[in-house]
Amino acid sequence: MAAHRESPEGPDRGLRIDPRKALACGVLCWLGAALVAWAVHAGRAEGFDAAGLLFWRDDTLQPAGSRKLLEGVRDVTALGGVLLRNLFALAAVVALLFLRLRREAVLLALTVASGWVVNSALKGLAGRERPQIVPHLMEVGGNSFPSGHSFNSAVVYIAIALAFAAMSTRASVRWTVIAAAMATSLAIAWSRVWLGVHWPSDVIAGWLGGAGWAFLASALLYRPARTIDREIAQEVTGEFSTPEPRPGE
């Protein structure tokens, strides 16, 4: 993913992910999510979903493996929970502000907040119930499609990666950071099926939708973030600037 120089201020403030490539990635991901949604609505994903949930389970329908593996999978799924993912997002925003990258911090905050709204709206529209063919290995609530863990973790971790990857002029560094975020969010998505609380199509559509939103926001919300950044800068400058002395004072 290429980086474009926004201004001559230096690589730490003058680079951004190529918006055209980010837009293309976002559109492709959303097309994939739409295809999965169509398959679910048309009843064409039932066999795949059942096979995915029953894969690698014993006669009691429990996942094969040790107790430590179960604990590890729960730790992975916790990374996509409301508390931890929002803590990571907040920490990333603070870090960007500390690095004086206010524009990138605003973009990240807008991406995460809008992503949560989009996922909540999609869940309400779909209204799919959670799977009941295997035991749930943790307490869950709400609708099943698309997976909120998968969607929101993809939004948060990929958006963080895009924000920090743009600080490097080396393509290999940018790709490594983004790939690591994608792998982390994919592991979170897989954990939801392993724990029996989501159909495979839930997490596939959720991850594609979340990744797509992170890339789309990088391209489409950059200008609003830059505008907000400038308004904040003007307010701060106006508040702390010393007024010119009047004649005779």
C-alpha positions as CSV (number, residue, x, y, z in Angstrom):
1,M,0.0,0.0,0.0
2,A,1.7,3.2,-1.2
3,A,2.1,6.3,0.8
4,H,1.5,9.8,-0.6
5,R,3.3,12.9,0.6
6,E,0.7,15.4,1.8
7,S,3.1,18.3,2.5
8,P,6.8,19.0,2.8
9,E,6.8,18.8,6.6
10,G,8.7,15.5,6.8
11,P,7.8,11.8,6.6
12,D,6.4,11.8,10.1
13,R,3.7,14.3,9.2
14,G,3.7,14.4,5.4
15,L,2.7,10.8,4.5
16,R,-0.7,9.1,4.1
17,I,-1.8,5.8,2.7
18,D,-2.6,6.1,-1.0
19,P,-6.4,6.9,-1.0
20,R,-7.1,5.3,-4.4
21,K,-5.7,2.0,-3.2
22,A,-7.4,2.2,0.1
23,L,-10.7,2.9,-1.7
24,A,-10.2,0.0,-4.0
25,C,-9.5,-2.4,-1.0
26,G,-12.5,-1.1,0.8
27,V,-14.9,-1.6,-2.2
28,L,-13.6,-5.1,-2.8
29,C,-14.1,-6.1,0.9
30,W,-17.6,-4.7,0.9
31,L,-18.5,-6.5,-2.3
32,G,-17.3,-9.7,-0.6
33,A,-19.4,-9.0,2.5
34,A,-22.4,-8.3,0.2
35,L,-21.9,-11.6,-1.5
36,V,-21.9,-13.4,1.9
37,A,-25.0,-11.6,3.0
38,W,-26.8,-12.6,-0.2
39,A,-25.8,-16.3,0.3
40,V,-27.1,-16.2,3.9
41,H,-30.4,-14.5,2.9
42,A,-30.9,-16.9,0.0
43,G,-30.2,-20.0,2.2
44,R,-27.1,-21.0,0.3
45,A,-24.7,-20.8,3.3
46,E,-26.4,-23.4,5.6
47,G,-24.3,-26.3,4.6
48,F,-21.1,-24.3,4.8
49,D,-22.1,-22.8,8.2
50,A,-22.9,-26.2,9.7
51,A,-19.7,-27.8,8.5
52,G,-17.7,-24.9,9.8
53,L,-19.2,-25.1,13.3
54,L,-18.9,-28.9,13.5
55,F,-15.3,-28.9,12.2
56,W,-12.7,-30.2,14.7
57,R,-15.2,-31.1,17.4
58,D,-15.5,-34.4,19.3
59,D,-18.5,-36.6,20.0
60,T,-19.8,-34.2,22.7
61,L,-19.6,-31.3,20.2
62,Q,-16.9,-29.7,22.3
63,P,-13.8,-28.4,20.4
64,A,-10.9,-30.8,20.3
65,G,-7.9,-29.7,22.3
66,S,-6.8,-29.0,25.9
67,R,-8.2,-26.7,28.5
68,K,-5.3,-24.3,28.0
69,L,-6.2,-24.0,24.3
70,L,-9.7,-23.0,25.3
71,E,-8.3,-20.4,27.6
72,G,-6.1,-19.1,24.9
73,V,-9.0,-18.8,22.4
74,R,-11.0,-16.9,25.0
75,D,-8.0,-14.5,25.4
76,V,-7.9,-14.0,21.7
77,T,-11.6,-13.3,21.5
78,A,-11.3,-10.8,24.4
79,L,-9.0,-8.6,22.1
80,G,-12.1,-7.9,20.0
81,G,-14.4,-7.2,23.0
82,V,-15.7,-3.8,23.8
83,L,-13.3,-3.0,26.6
84,L,-10.0,-4.1,25.1
85,R,-10.5,-2.9,21.6
86,N,-11.6,0.5,22.7
87,L,-8.7,0.7,25.2
88,F,-6.3,0.0,22.3
89,A,-8.1,2.5,20.1
90,L,-7.9,5.2,22.8
91,A,-4.2,4.4,23.5
92,A,-3.5,4.8,19.8
93,V,-5.3,8.1,19.6
94,V,-3.3,9.4,22.6
95,A,-0.1,8.1,21.0
96,L,-0.8,10.0,17.8
97,L,-1.6,13.2,19.7
98,F,1.6,12.8,21.6
99,L,3.5,12.5,18.3
100,R,1.7,15.7,17.2
101,L,-0.3,13.8,14.6
102,R,-3.6,15.3,15.4
103,R,-5.1,14.9,11.9
104,E,-4.4,11.1,12.1
105,A,-5.8,10.9,15.6
106,V,-9.0,12.6,14.5
107,L,-9.3,10.2,11.5
108,L,-8.8,7.2,13.7
109,A,-11.5,8.3,16.1
110,L,-13.9,9.0,13.3
111,T,-13.2,5.6,11.8
112,V,-13.8,3.7,15.0
113,A,-17.0,5.6,16.0
114,S,-18.6,5.4,12.6
115,G,-17.7,1.7,12.2
116,W,-19.5,0.9,15.4
117,V,-22.6,2.7,14.1
118,V,-22.5,0.9,10.8
119,N,-22.1,-2.5,12.4
120,S,-25.0,-1.8,14.8
121,A,-27.2,-0.8,11.9
122,L,-26.4,-3.9,9.9
123,K,-27.1,-6.2,12.9
124,G,-30.5,-4.6,13.4
125,L,-31.3,-5.1,9.7
126,A,-30.2,-8.7,9.5
127,G,-31.8,-9.9,12.7
128,R,-30.2,-13.4,12.5
129,E,-30.2,-15.6,15.5
130,R,-27.1,-17.2,16.9
131,P,-26.2,-20.9,16.2
132,Q,-27.6,-23.5,18.5
133,I,-26.1,-26.7,17.0
134,V,-23.1,-26.6,19.3
135,P,-22.6,-25.4,22.9
136,H,-21.8,-21.8,23.5
137,L,-18.5,-21.6,25.4
138,M,-19.1,-18.1,26.6
139,E,-22.0,-15.8,27.4
140,V,-23.3,-13.8,24.4
141,G,-26.3,-11.6,23.5
142,G,-27.8,-9.8,20.5
143,N,-28.1,-10.8,16.9
144,S,-25.6,-12.9,15.1
145,F,-25.0,-11.4,11.6
146,P,-22.6,-9.8,11.0
147,S,-20.3,-10.6,13.9
148,G,-19.6,-7.5,16.0
149,H,-16.3,-8.8,17.3
150,S,-15.2,-9.5,13.7
151,F,-16.4,-6.2,12.3
152,N,-15.3,-3.9,15.1
153,S,-11.9,-5.6,15.7
154,A,-11.1,-5.3,12.0
155,V,-12.1,-1.6,12.0
156,V,-10.0,-0.8,15.1
157,Y,-6.8,-2.8,14.4
158,I,-6.6,-2.1,10.7
159,A,-7.4,1.6,11.2
160,I,-4.6,1.8,13.9
161,A,-2.3,0.0,11.5
162,L,-3.1,2.4,8.6
163,A,-2.5,5.4,10.9
164,F,1.0,4.2,12.1
165,A,2.0,2.5,8.8
166,A,1.8,5.9,7.0
167,M,4.6,7.2,9.2
168,S,7.2,5.0,7.4
169,T,8.6,5.7,3.9
170,R,9.4,2.0,3.4
171,A,6.7,-0.1,1.7
172,S,7.9,-3.3,3.5
173,V,7.3,-1.7,6.9
174,R,3.8,-0.5,5.9
175,W,2.8,-3.8,4.5
176,T,4.1,-5.6,7.6
177,V,2.1,-3.4,10.0
178,I,-1.1,-3.7,8.0
179,A,-0.7,-7.4,7.5
180,A,-0.2,-7.9,11.3
181,A,-3.4,-6.0,12.0
182,M,-5.3,-8.1,9.5
183,A,-4.0,-11.3,10.9
184,T,-4.9,-10.3,14.5
185,S,-8.4,-9.4,13.5
186,L,-8.8,-12.6,11.5
187,A,-7.7,-14.6,14.6
188,I,-10.4,-12.8,16.6
189,A,-13.0,-13.6,14.0
190,W,-12.0,-17.3,13.9
191,S,-12.3,-17.5,17.7
192,R,-16.0,-16.7,17.6
193,V,-16.7,-19.8,15.5
194,W,-14.4,-21.9,17.7
195,L,-16.4,-20.8,20.7
196,G,-19.7,-21.7,19.0
197,V,-21.3,-18.2,19.2
198,H,-21.2,-17.4,15.5
199,W,-21.8,-19.0,12.2
200,P,-18.8,-18.9,9.9
201,S,-20.7,-16.7,7.5
202,D,-21.2,-14.2,10.4
203,V,-17.5,-13.7,10.9
204,I,-16.6,-13.7,7.3
205,A,-19.1,-11.0,6.5
206,G,-18.2,-9.2,9.7
207,W,-14.4,-9.2,9.0
208,L,-14.8,-8.2,5.3
209,G,-17.2,-5.4,6.3
210,G,-14.9,-4.1,9.1
211,A,-11.8,-4.3,7.0
212,G,-13.6,-2.6,4.2
213,W,-14.8,0.2,6.5
214,A,-11.3,0.8,7.8
215,F,-10.0,1.2,4.2
216,L,-13.0,3.2,3.0
217,A,-12.7,5.6,6.0
218,S,-9.0,6.1,5.3
219,A,-9.9,7.4,1.9
220,L,-13.3,9.1,2.5
221,L,-12.9,10.5,6.0
222,Y,-9.4,12.0,5.5
223,R,-10.7,15.4,4.4
224,P,-13.2,15.8,7.2
225,A,-10.5,14.8,9.7
226,R,-8.2,17.4,8.2
227,T,-10.9,20.1,8.4
228,I,-11.6,19.2,12.1
229,D,-7.8,19.3,12.7
230,R,-7.5,22.8,11.2
231,E,-10.5,24.1,13.2
232,I,-9.0,22.8,16.4
233,A,-5.7,24.4,15.6
234,Q,-7.4,27.7,14.9
235,E,-9.3,27.6,18.2
236,V,-6.2,26.7,20.1
237,T,-4.1,29.4,18.4
238,G,-6.8,32.0,19.0
239,E,-7.2,31.0,22.6
240,F,-3.5,31.2,23.5
241,S,-2.4,34.0,21.2
242,T,-1.5,37.3,22.7
243,P,-3.6,40.2,21.4
244,E,-2.0,43.1,19.7
245,P,-1.7,46.2,22.0
246,R,-4.0,49.0,21.1
247,P,-2.6,52.5,20.4
248,G,-2.1,54.4,23.6
249,E,-2.0,51.3,25.8
